[in-house]
Structure formats: structure tokens, C-alpha cells
């Protein structure tokens, strides 16, 4: 029920919508959400899909920037951003408005952030979490320390790890492996033209800085 309350606080196309919350006659809680007919991004990661194409990367970056931006604006830290928690929903696309499908997403599909089971409500408490949270390889270092401060940077780290997987086709490294993995990566890596600032997805400024500038250089998203 706590998860449902947090999700109902945020109304955004890039965050799964909770339509109703209640209890059955025998006392079991339930919630009614959008149907994610396309499964999750994790379900799509198979042979021949990675590294991801530019259309898929743009869709993922936009969903992460806008969805996490909406959560953070509402005082919610997700704490478990990973491909399994990015769900695929189908949306009718007016004729002529599609940018064309990517290898992982169809032209009528979009990603939404789901599963706030580990989320932290910053409006309710400033204390650190009382349990280790997050998914290995996508978990920020502070997530492994009970009571460590958690803020929006925790989600930025996890979002960047998702993009690492999509851009390189390899699982993101553990935090203590990062210095070795980043050796030799040039600062001016780019494979596509930058778009106008007005084309940036509206979302978390931290996400734009943490994900946008560093990762988008690799894929030419903006």
C-alpha cells in the first residue's frame, strides 16, 4: 500500500499509473495499474539486440530523464532502477508521427518506470534506509550501506548503469571496477550530431548532467 501511495503521488507518462487502491473482502490489498503488454526492457535483451540502436537509446534516455525527474520533483527516490523495472506499454501513434521502431522497442511502444517497492519518501523522512536495496550491478555504492544518505544521485547512478548495458552490450561494472573500466575512454567520444537544447527531454537536472552529457556523447542523443 505504501508503494501505491507513492506511485499515486506522481502523474507522468513515463511513470506507471496507479488507477485504484483497495482491499479485497478478505483483507488482501490490491492496486490497479496500467497494463504493460510488452513486458519489461529486461525481457527484450537477447541475442542481437545489444549494443542498442540509437532509436532505442533515445527512448530509454527520455523515459529515465522525464520519469525520474517527475519522481524526484515529488520527493521520491526510486532506489532500484534497472531494466526489469522499465516496463513497455503500447500507445497509439498518429499516422506520420512515428520516428520508426528500434530493435528493442516498436514505434507504438514507450517505456515507463515501475516498482517503487524500495523507494524512499524524502518528504516523510531524511534518514537513510534500514536495509540494503537495489539490484547488483545497477546499485549505487551507498545502497550497500545501511543508514547511508540516499538522494537523487542514487537513481542517476542506476540510470547510467542501464545505459552502460545498452551502449556497450556488457553488464555495468561494480563500483570498485569502474576506474579500470574507464581507463582509455576518450572524453570526446561521439558517433552522432548533438541536437538543439530545446530537444532535450524535460526531467531531472542531475540526470541531464550525469547521464545526458557523459552517456549521450557516446550515442549522439543530444
Backbone as a ProteinNet text record, in pm:
[ID]
protein_1_A
[PRIMARY]
XXXXXXXXXXXXXXXXXXXXXXXXXXXXXXXXXXXXXXXXXXXXXXXXXXXXXXXXXXXXXXXXXXXXXXXXXXXXXXXXXXXXXXXXXXXXXXXXXXXXXXXXXXXXXXXXXXXXXXXXXXXXXXXXXXXXXXXXXXXXXXXXXXXXXXXXXXXXXXXXXXXXXXXXXXXXXXXXXXXXXXXXXXXXXXXXXXXXXXXXXXXXXXXXXXXXXXXXXXXXXX
[TERTIARY]
82.8	0	87.2	201.3	292.8	339.9	374.8	418.4	309.5	186.1	75.1	57.3	72.4	57.1	164.3	287.7	394.5	370.4	323.9	301.4	185.2	86.4	-27.3	9.4	119.5	165.8	217.9	262	323.7	234.2	199.9	124.1	209.5	267.1	355.5	356.2	360.7	359.5	474.6	584.4	699.2	705.3	598.9	587.1	456.3	460.4	340	228.6	106.5	-6.5	-83.5	-109.5	-195.1	-334	-433.8	-569.5	-655.5	-625.7	-709.5	-630.7	-664.1	-601.3	-711.5	-701.5	-804	-772.1	-870.8	-856.9	-971.9	-941.9	-1046.4	-1131.5	-1238.9	-1329	-1258.5	-1154.5	-1083	-958.4	-947.7	-842.4	-712.6	-707.5	-584.1	-577.2	-462.9	-451.2	-435.4	-481.7	-463.3	-445.5	-387.2	-379	-401.3	-459.2	-491	-398.8	-316	-218.8	-241	-170.1	-168.8	-118.4	-170.3	-124.4	-0.7	108.8	232.8	237.1	168.9	156.6	289.3	383.6	511.2	614.9	577.4	675	769.3	893.8	993.4	1107.6	1188.5	1307.5	1399.4	1407.1	1489.9	1446.9	1316.2	1265.6	1313.5	1345.6	1384.6	1534.2	1610.9	1756.1	1797.5	1813.6	1852.4	1958.1	1983.7	2085.1	2051.8	2149.2	2132.5	2069.1	2036	1971.5	2068.2	2186.7	2284.8	2415.8	2486.2	2450	2321.2	2249.4	2121	2139.9	2038.2	2040.3	2005.1	2027.7	2008.5	1863.1	1767.3	1625.8	1588.9	1638.8	1612.4	1678	1802.4	1873.3	1801.7	1752.9	1681.3	1555.1	1483.5	1360.8	1391.4	1498.7	1534.4	1580.4	1665.4	1713	1596.7	1505.7	1391	1304.7	1278.3	1195.8	1264	1393.3	1465.6	1470.9	1504.6	1517.3	1383.7	1278.9	1149.5	1083.4	1089.5	1025.6	1091.4	1224.1	1293.7	1282.4	1280.5	1261.5	1129.9	1023.6	891.8	892.1	955.3	964.1	1041.3	1155.3	1238	1167	1094.1	1019.5	912.9	865.5	763.8	826.4	960	1027.2	1045.8	1046.5	1057.6	1188.6	1265.9	1386.8	1352	1370.9	1328	1408.6	1539.7	1634.5	1652.6	1582	1602.6	1578.6	1640.7	1628.9	1712.8	1650.6	1719.3	1627.6	1677.7	1594.8	1465.3	1463.6	1342.3	1231.6	1267.9	1169.5	1134.1	1176.8	1134.2	1037	908.5	804.9	768.3	722.6	687.6	535.7	483.2	339.2	318.2	202.7	170.7	82.5	115.6	43	13.4	-111.9	-142.9	-61.4	-3.6	78.1	6.8	-26.9	-91.9	-7.1	-70.5	-0.1	94.4	217.8	316.2	397	363.9	435.1	538.6	548.6	643.1	783.7	882.3	1021.8	1074.1	989.2	1032.4	1077	1061.1	1094.6	1244.2	1284.2	1420.4	1421.9	1538.3	1545.9	1477.1	1472	1414.7	1273	1235	1102.6	1035.9	905	829.7	792.2	747.6	712	589.5	510.3	391.6	414.3	540.8	572.2	654	634.8	714.8	745.2	846.1	888	829.5	794.7	751.4	828.3	858.9	927.1	824.2	854.3	759.9	834.7	760.8	811.9	881.8	802.9	856.9	861.7	878.7	879.4	991.8	1105.1	1218.5	1231.8	1138.6	1151.1	1159.3	1228.3	1240.5	1157.8	1075.1	992.8	1068.4	1129.7	1208.6	1122	994.5	906.2	869.6	881.3	843.4	960.7	1080.2	1196.4	1324.1	1421.6	1553.8	1655.5	1612.9	1704.5	1740	1856.8	1898.5	1816.6	1819.9	1742	1790.2	1699.5	1731.7	1762.6	1768.7	1803.2	1877.5	1962.1	2034.4	1933.7	1944.6	1849.2	1918.4	1839	1892.4	1930.4	1957.4	1994.4	2144.2	2214.8	2358.9	2390.4	2500.5	2549.2	2478.7	2361	2290.4	2278.8	2330.3	2315.3	2429.8	2395.8	2497	2569.1	2695.4	2773.5	2703.8	2636.3	2572.7	2456	2402.8	2291	2331.6	2461.4	2508.9	2536.2	2521.4	2549.2	2419.1	2380.8	2259.2	2275.9	2178.7	2181.5	2255.6	2321.9	2394.7	2296.3	2336.8	2247.5	2209	2081	2028	1964.6	1998.7	1932.9	1921.5	1891.1	1864.6	1984	2104.6	2223.6	2224.2	2154.6	2141.6	2072.7	1967.5	1896.1	1975.1	2050.2	2132.8	2237.1	2297.5	2396.4	2332.9	2215.2	2149.1	2106.9	2057.6	2018.1	2137.7	2251.8	2373.7	2417.8	2398.9	2433	2345.3	2217.2	2128.8	2181.3	2221.5	2272.9	2406.4	2486.9	2614	2584.4	2486.7	2449.8	2403.3	2320.5	2265.9	2370.9	2461.3	2562.2	2673.2	2716.8	2831.6	2792.2	2669.8	2630.2	2685	2746.6	2804.8	2742.3	2736.7	2684	2770.8	2708.6	2787.3	2877.4	2994.5	3088.5	3043.3	3094.2	3075	3151.3	3112.7	3179.5	3331.1	3383	3527.5	3598.4	3521.9	3581.1	3581.9	3509.9	3492.8	3624.7	3719.2	3842.6	3913.2	3915.6	3982.2	3903.1	3770.6	3686	3692.1	3710.7	3708.4	3844.1	3948.4	4081.1	4079.8	4131	4142.3	4018.6	3909.1	3789.3	3809.4	3813.2	3837.2	3719.6	3750.2	3646	3555.3	3606.3	3529.5	3463.4	3431.4	3364.7	3230.2	3203.8	3073.9	3053.2	2932.7	2902.6	2787.8	2737.4	2625.3	2620.4	2547.7	2539.1	2455.4	2489.6	2409.7	2286.6	2176.6	2054.3	2048.5	1950.4	1931.2	1894.1	1930.3	1896.7	1747.7	1666.6	1522.2	1466.9	1547	1502.1	1530.6	1596.5	1626.4	1497.8	1491.2	1374.7	1374.2	1255.3	1243.3	1246.8	1340.5	1349.3	1447.9	1504.1	1594.8	1719.9	1754.3	1878.4	1999.2	1994.1	2105.8	2119.1	2005	2009.9	2064.7	2026.8	2083.2	2234.6	2283.6	2427.2	2496.2	2438	2501.7	2491	2374.3	2353.3	2370.4	2303.3	2299.1	2434.2	2515.5	2640.6	2740.5	2748.3	2850.6	2811	2685	2646.5	2600.8	2531.9	2481.8	2595.4	2714.6	2827.7	2856.3	2828.4	2855.2	2756.3	2633.4	2529.3	2471	2515.6	2468.5	2321.3	2268.8	2127.7	2096.5	2179.8	2156.8	2287
-119.4	0	125.7	116.5	230.5	259.6	153.6	171.2	238.4	194.9	252.5	400.3	437.4	578	664.2	612.7	688.4	702.9	596.2	599.6	691.3	698.6	786.3	933.2	958.1	1095.9	1152.5	1065.9	1109.8	1073.3	1172.4	1150.2	1196.5	1100.5	1135.1	1020.9	1050.5	944.9	845.6	884.7	794.7	721.4	732.4	657.8	580.3	452.6	369.4	434.6	431.9	497.3	398.1	437.8	360.6	423.3	343.9	395.4	374.3	270.8	243	161.8	178.9	106.2	64	-57.1	-100.9	-235	-294.9	-427	-515.6	-644.5	-740.8	-768.3	-843.8	-873.8	-948.4	-1025.1	-1099.3	-1025	-896.6	-814.6	-807.6	-863.8	-858.8	-727.3	-656	-529.5	-553.1	-458.3	-466.4	-325.5	-318.1	-191.3	-218.2	-122.9	-133.8	-38.4	-93.6	-14	-31.1	51.1	33.3	-107.1	-162.2	-292.8	-275.8	-338.2	-334.8	-459.7	-451.8	-568.1	-613.6	-521.1	-555.7	-610.8	-638.3	-690.4	-581.1	-616.9	-520.6	-506.8	-403.9	-387.5	-507.6	-561.9	-680	-796	-811.3	-919.1	-907.1	-783.9	-760	-779.7	-792.6	-800.3	-942.5	-968.6	-1102	-1094.6	-1207.9	-1215.5	-1119.2	-1038	-948	-814.6	-790.7	-664.1	-562.9	-607.8	-519.1	-522.7	-409.9	-277.5	-225.3	-142.3	-92	11	21.5	120.6	258.4	362.1	499.9	528.1	471.5	496.7	441.7	323.6	265.8	347.4	388.2	466.9	598.1	662.7	789	765.7	658	628.4	600	527.2	493.8	618.4	698.5	820.8	914.1	927.5	1016.3	965.9	834.2	778.7	795.3	771.4	785.3	930.5	1021	1162	1219.3	1193.8	1251.8	1180.4	1047.8	972.6	996.2	986.4	1011	1157.7	1246.5	1387.9	1410.6	1343	1356.3	1296.9	1180.9	1119.7	1208	1258.4	1341.2	1470.9	1527.8	1650.4	1626.1	1502.1	1466.1	1417	1422.4	1380.7	1231	1159.1	1013.2	969.5	888.2	825.7	681	637.2	503.6	394.3	402.5	310.7	176.5	149	19.3	30.4	130.2	146.8	40.1	-41.6	-144.1	-186.6	-261.5	-295.2	-368.6	-446.4	-520.3	-428	-309.2	-214.9	-105.6	-122.5	-35.2	-115.9	-86.7	-164.7	-104.3	-190.3	-149.2	-144.5	-26.2	-10.7	32.7	-3.7	30.6	154.8	245.3	370.9	393.4	421.3	450.2	569.4	555	661.3	715.6	845.6	903.5	885.1	866.1	844.5	960.2	925.3	1026.1	1081.6	1044.4	1099	1003.2	883.8	786.1	812.1	795.3	805.5	672.5	570.1	439.3	354.8	223.9	135.4	117	88.2	46.4	-105.1	-161	-306.3	-357.9	-275.6	-319.1	-268.8	-160.6	-102	-74.8	-104.7	-73.3	73.7	120.6	261.6	298.9	199	226.6	191.9	178.4	139.7	248.1	258.3	350.1	283.6	336.3	282.5	363.6	294.2	361.2	300.9	383.3	337.8	278.2	161.7	92.9	39.2	-23.7	-93.5	2	63.3	152	83.3	-47.5	-123	-84.7	-37.3	2.9	154.2	226.2	371.4	438	552	632.7	759	787	907.6	1015.9	1108.1	1212.5	1312.1	1318.6	1410.5	1356.5	1225.4	1163.8	1148.7	1124.3	1103.7	1138.3	1189.8	1219.3	1114	1018.7	914.1	820.2	760	663.6	535.7	450.6	326.7	230.6	146.8	49.8	-87.6	-99.6	-226.7	-200.6	-297.5	-287.6	-298	-208	-208.9	-202	-218.7	-210.8	-345.2	-344.8	-466	-465.4	-574	-577.9	-535.7	-466.2	-409.9	-278.6	-254.5	-128	-47.1	-99.2	-39.8	56.7	179.1	277.6	232	272.5	225.3	248.5	364.8	393.7	300.3	234.6	143.2	20.2	-9.2	-127.3	-98.9	28.2	65.7	103.5	28.1	58.8	192.4	279.8	410.3	517.3	480.1	579.4	676.1	802.5	900.4	858.9	873.9	841.4	967.4	1000.2	1113.6	1084.9	1186.8	1165.2	1105.1	1125.9	1071.7	919.3	860	714.4	664.6	733.8	696.4	731.7	841.9	880	771.9	719.1	611.9	491.1	450.5	332.2	355.4	476.1	506.8	500.8	550.7	544.4	400	315.8	174	107	143.2	89.7	128.7	254.1	299.2	233.2	207	135	1.3	-70.6	-200.5	-186.8	-87	-72.2	-25.5	62.5	117.8	17.9	-57.1	-146.2	-290.5	-327.8	-467.2	-553.7	-492	-565.3	-517.6	-606.1	-566.6	-456.2	-357.2	-249.3	-304.1	-243	-292.1	-256.2	-330.7	-292.6	-162.8	-86.5	41.6	32.5	-74.2	-83.2	-120.3	-157	-189.5	-70.2	35	147.6	211.7	240.2	305.9	228.9	95.8	15.3	17.2	5.2	2.3	132.5	244.3	375	417.7	340.3	373.8	371.8	475.1	478.4	525	556.2	606.9	755.5	797.4	939.1	1026.4	1151.2	1244.2	1287.2	1284	1337.5	1228.6	1114.2	1006.4	1055.1	1036.4	1077.2	1005.2	963	895.1	961.1	1071.6	1137.1	1282.9	1362.5	1505.9	1535.1	1642.2	1683.8	1757.9	1739.3	1809.4	1942.6	2021.9	2150.4	2129.2	2227.6	2217.8	2203.2	2263.4	2255.7	2117	2026	1888.9	1798.5	1849.3	1765.1	1725	1601.8	1564.8	1643.8	1682.9	1756.6	1658.3	1676.2	1584.1	1633.8	1541.4	1574.4	1643.5	1765.3	1829.2	1742.6	1671	1582.7	1471.9	1423.3	1316.8	1369	1491.8	1551	1560.8	1600.9	1614.1	1480.3	1388.8	1260.6	1165.9	1160.6	1068.8	1139.2	1254.5	1321.1	1352.7	1430.5	1475.2	1362	1271.6	1167.9	1056.6	1007.8	894.3	937.9	1054.7	1095.3	1125.1	1158.6	1177.8	1050.5	934.7	806.8	777.7	828.7	786.8	901.1	1024.6	1138.2	1167.3	1149.5	1171.5	1320	1400.4	1545	1617.8
0	0	0	65.9	66.3	-75.4	-150.1	-288	-370.7	-353	-428.3	-397	-270.2	-231.8	-297.7	-300.4	-364.3	-514.2	-577	-721.2	-757.2	-672.2	-699.4	-682	-611.9	-594.7	-726.6	-816	-941.1	-1058.8	-1139.4	-1261.8	-1378.5	-1448.4	-1560	-1659.5	-1789.9	-1891.9	-1881.3	-1815.4	-1804.2	-1670.5	-1591.1	-1465.6	-1470.4	-1434	-1438.7	-1356.7	-1410.4	-1344.3	-1257.3	-1133.7	-1042.9	-1047.7	-1086.8	-1102.3	-978	-901.3	-784.8	-683.6	-556.6	-446.7	-350.4	-296.5	-201.8	-140.8	-79.9	-19	-64	-80.3	-113.2	10.5	-7.5	103.9	217.1	181.9	286.3	336.3	302.6	359.9	284	163.7	85.6	7	14.8	-58.1	-208	-287.2	-431.9	-487.6	-605.6	-677.7	-825.5	-893.7	-1036.2	-1111.3	-1200.5	-1275.2	-1425	-1502.8	-1647.2	-1681.1	-1790.1	-1836.9	-1923.9	-1883	-1961	-2048.9	-2162.1	-2250.3	-2307.4	-2315.8	-2378.4	-2284.5	-2158.1	-2063.7	-2016.7	-1994	-1945.7	-2046	-2025.8	-2109.6	-2094	-1973.4	-1949.1	-2039	-2059.8	-2144.4	-2288	-2329.6	-2469.4	-2493.7	-2385.9	-2400.7	-2434.8	-2562	-2605.7	-2713.6	-2776.8	-2881.7	-2994.7	-3032.9	-3146.4	-3113.4	-2986.7	-2952	-2891.5	-2853.2	-2791.6	-2869.3	-2877.8	-2827.5	-2891.9	-2818.4	-2865.6	-2976.6	-3061.5	-3168.9	-3113.5	-3194.4	-3148.9	-3111.6	-3185.6	-3156.2	-3018.4	-2985.7	-2854	-2744.5	-2767	-2666.5	-2638.3	-2742.9	-2721	-2638.5	-2666.8	-2592	-2445.7	-2420	-2281.3	-2206.3	-2268.4	-2203.5	-2172.2	-2265.6	-2244.4	-2127.9	-2124.7	-2016.9	-1881.5	-1875.6	-1749.5	-1704	-1794.9	-1757.6	-1712.1	-1789.5	-1757.3	-1639.7	-1638.2	-1530.7	-1396.4	-1392.2	-1265.8	-1225	-1323.4	-1290.8	-1219.6	-1265.9	-1202.7	-1061.6	-1045.4	-912.4	-815.8	-860.8	-773	-736.1	-830.5	-800.8	-694.3	-685.9	-586.1	-456	-447.3	-324.6	-311.6	-423.9	-421.5	-487.8	-417.4	-473.3	-504.6	-628.2	-669.2	-599.9	-605.3	-539	-609.3	-717.3	-783.5	-934.2	-996.2	-1141.3	-1210.1	-1291.4	-1368.3	-1482.8	-1582.1	-1698.6	-1665.5	-1557.3	-1520.9	-1470.1	-1423.9	-1372	-1472.2	-1595.7	-1705.2	-1790.5	-1778.8	-1846	-1980.9	-2070.1	-2206.8	-2219.6	-2247.3	-2270.1	-2414.1	-2467.9	-2606.2	-2609.9	-2699.4	-2714.1	-2861.1	-2897.3	-3037.5	-3087.2	-3204.6	-3263.2	-3386.7	-3389.5	-3507.1	-3631.3	-3742.5	-3868	-3898.2	-3934.2	-3971.7	-3856.2	-3731.3	-3616.5	-3559.4	-3612.4	-3559.4	-3612	-3525.5	-3566.6	-3618.6	-3620.4	-3664.9	-3548.3	-3557.6	-3446.4	-3428.7	-3304.8	-3279.7	-3269.8	-3241.4	-3230.8	-3105.3	-3001.1	-2874.4	-2851.1	-2916.9	-2895.9	-3029.6	-3037	-3156.4	-3160.1	-3276.2	-3290.8	-3208	-3166.8	-3084.8	-2938	-2898	-2760.8	-2691.4	-2560.7	-2479.7	-2345.8	-2279.1	-2150.1	-2035.5	-1927	-1804.3	-1687.2	-1589.9	-1469.2	-1374.2	-1319.8	-1230	-1108.2	-1018.4	-899.9	-802.6	-717.5	-614.4	-478.5	-480	-355.8	-261.5	-316.8	-233.3	-223.2	-280.9	-291.1	-154.6	-152.7	-31	-48.2	50.7	51.3	127.3	52.6	117.7	193.8	160.5	231.2	368.5	387.6	514.3	609.4	555	641.1	567.1	639.2	584.3	625.5	704	748.6	634.3	644.3	544.8	555.6	452.8	455.1	562.5	608.4	713.8	657.3	524.7	462.3	332.2	295	168.2	54.5	-44.3	-154.6	-288.9	-393.1	-527.8	-584.9	-714.1	-787.6	-815.1	-784	-811.3	-954.8	-970.7	-1095.4	-1132.5	-1077	-1100.8	-972.1	-864.8	-732.3	-703.1	-663.2	-625.1	-498.7	-479.5	-363.6	-229.5	-213.6	-84.8	-54.7	-158.4	-136.7	-56	-55.6	16.3	162.7	203.4	342.2	411.1	512	587.9	659.9	637.6	702.3	624.2	511.6	432.5	366.2	348.9	285.7	143.4	111.3	-21	-78.8	-203.3	-268.8	-417.2	-497.1	-639.7	-712.3	-659	-724.9	-725.2	-629.6	-627	-753.3	-793.9	-916.4	-1041.8	-1036.6	-1151.9	-1179.2	-1073.7	-1088.3	-1156.8	-1107.9	-1163.5	-1308.2	-1339	-1476.5	-1569.8	-1523.8	-1604.6	-1625.9	-1524.4	-1537.7	-1643.2	-1649.1	-1752.9	-1891.3	-1906.2	-2035.5	-2068.9	-1968.2	-1990.7	-2057.9	-2003.6	-2059.7	-2204	-2231.1	-2365.7	-2466.1	-2423.1	-2514.6	-2543.1	-2440.1	-2456.1	-2482.5	-2444.9	-2457	-2345.6	-2244.1	-2131.9	-2001.6	-1902.3	-1772.9	-1713.8	-1650.9	-1589.5	-1481	-1462.8	-1360.8	-1221.3	-1123.9	-984.9	-959.5	-856.1	-830.6	-820	-758.2	-741.5	-871.6	-975.9	-1106.5	-1201.6	-1166.5	-1258.1	-1302.7	-1211.1	-1256.4	-1367.2	-1356.8	-1458.6	-1588.7	-1579.6	-1698.7	-1777.1	-1706.8	-1772	-1826.1	-1797.3	-1849.7	-2003.5	-2061.8	-2207.3	-2280.1	-2208.7	-2276.2	-2303.3	-2430.1	-2460.7	-2419.6	-2384.4	-2340.8	-2454.9	-2577.9	-2690.7	-2773.1	-2709.1	-2781	-2832.3	-2961.9	-3017.6	-3149.7	-3176.8	-3302.3	-3376.5	-3325.4	-3392.6	-3356	-3434.5	-3408.2	-3286.2	-3214.3	-3099.9	-3149.4	-3077	-3110.8	-3038.1	-3071.2	-3006.1	-2859.6	-2776.9	-2634.8	-2614.1	-2700	-2686	-2705.9	-2762.8	-2785.7	-2668.6	-2565.5	-2450.2	-2379.5	-2332.2	-2250.9	-2122.4	-2078.3	-1953.4	-1837.4	-1747.6	-1635.2	-1533.4	-1460.1	-1352.5	-1405.9	-1355.7	-1398.3	-1367.7	-1253.4	-1220.2	-1322.6	-1371.6	-1470.6	-1601.8	-1639.6	-1760.9	-1749.9	-1631.4	-1613.9	-1603.5	-1526.1	-1501.2	-1617.3	-1680.2	-1790.8	-1923.5	-1936.3	-2065.8	-2123.4	-2051.4	-2109.8	-2125	-2024.7	-2032.8	-2128.8	-2117.2	-2199.3	-2339	-2347.8	-2478	-2574.4	-2521.5	-2610.2	-2688.7	-2625.6	-2690.5	-2801.7	-2788.3	-2881	-2961.8	-2936.3	-3013.2	-2992.3	-2869.2	-2846.3	-2840.2	-2768.2	-2765.4	-2745.6
[MASK]
++++++++++++++++++++++++++++++++++++++++++++++++++++++++++++++++++++++++++++++++++++++++++++++++++++++++++++++++++++++++++++++++++++++++++++++++++++++++++++++++++++++++++++++++++++++++++++++++++++++++++++++++++++++++++++++

